[in-house]
Amino acid sequence: SRGETLAVFDELGDLGLLTPAMKSEARDCIMLASPGGDAQIGATGAMMKSTLLPKLRETRQRLANLTPEEQDQLTQGMVDALQKASPADRKAFFDGMGLGFFPAPVVEKVKAALGGQ
């Protein structure tokens, strides 16, 4: 249903994987879909709920439990990736996409390494 699919995108936002703007756009798309399209939207939401969300919850928990050394490794990998990313992608990350997903100390180290972007 539309409500269940909205809940999936709400959780993606709560997990820190969608910016508020992305979440709003997804909500608009779901709510404005044609009556015939709501079955496809529901199927997509159900698939994401059963396959994607459990893995994301698990990964977020594992990231929260990283040792300081593992956090440093993650930080370096993120810095390397963001240095290669487009300015728009870096902005999307620092505007919120992923910020709640990754541990705060990692995000702060990434910001520092990239000049406080």
C-alpha positions, 0 to 999 in steps of 0.5 A: 500500500502507499502507506507502507511504502511511505513508511519504508521511505520514512525509515530510510530517512530515519536511518540517515540515508535520505535527505529531507528533500529526497524523502519529500520527493519520494513522498510526492511521487508515491502520493501522486502515482496513478491509481494503476501505479500504486500496485507497482509502488506497493510491490517496490515498497514490500521488496525494500521492506523485506530485503533492504531495510533489514540489511541497512539496520544491521549495517548501521548497527555494525558501523556504530560498534566499530573500533577506533581503528576500524573507524579510521579505516572507514574514514579514509575510505570515505575521504578517498571516495568523496575526493573522487565524487562530484561536487554535487555528490559531496554536497548531498552527503554533507547535506544529510545523505548518509550522515545519520547512517555513519558514526558521528566521529567518522563524519567529523573526521571526514569533514575535517579531512576534506576541509570542513565541507 
